[in-house]
Amino acid sequence: MKTFKQILILVMLWSGAGVVMQCQHDDSEVIPVQGPDPIVRGTETLSCTDCTPLVSNGASSDFNAGAVPVGTWYFDKTHSNVMWETPYKGMGSLLTGRFDYFVLEDLNFSEADPTVISFGGYVWLNTVNTGEPGRDDGCLLTTYGTEAARTDETENIASLVSIGGSGRYSSTDEGYFVDANLTFHGFTKEVTVKLFYEPQSDQGTYSMAGLSAEYEMFALSDFGITSTNIDDKVKIRVNVLMRNKK
């Protein structure tokens, strides 16, 4: 049988627990659960034809923008690049490189309507380099199925041309998807390109805007490359800077 002292201690313990529970309930703050930030897109548009200053487009020399009219968007090759990467022999260190000669022929872009996004461009395959003389002076051109003496022959060009009306929004980020035909080494295959847009900014004497793109190709299984130096999957990254003179 409990003594008066024991009963008093139990009453005090229960009362204290109630106070603690009451205090926790009164002082607790309900923190709302927040989802990811909403995807925000603007309404900017950008378009050009004969986008790259070439002799054939009226430039004094290829990539010289001196004759580009004011108010015209053009491709700034100096601040752009086309890069690739693939594992050496499919399992070794990552091979990376770029092309020195690449052209953006035409571009139409709209933040508000991805279905109108279109583009076309090409690289000269024999301008490929990795920055490592031991590779660049060796089998690299053979891997790409070309020769050093070629200029703009069909067999020396890889082109990427969008498929009309295929542009669409990404549902997970601020990117865009566009299907395109990649022609390389005598084959044409469809690839899916993911784009990101960097909005226009005022640089004083000119405006600029940026686009980045990424896609994958299967060089061995889709494009007939027989080299054992590369993996089947090759990732291509394209960074494009556009300028508009004031």
Secondary structure, DSSP 8 states (H G I E B T S, - for coil): ---HHHHHHHHHHHHHHHHHHHHHHHH-----------------EEEEES-S--GGGT-SSTT-GGG--TT-EEE-GGG-EEEEEEEBTTTSSEEEEEES-EEEEEEEEESS-GGG-EEEEEEEGGGEE-S-HHHHTTTHHHHTT--TT-SS-GGGEEEEEE-TT--EE-SSSS-EEEEEEEEETTEEEEEEEEEEEEEEEE-SSEEEEEEEEEEEEETTTTT----SSB-SEEEEEEEEEEEEE-
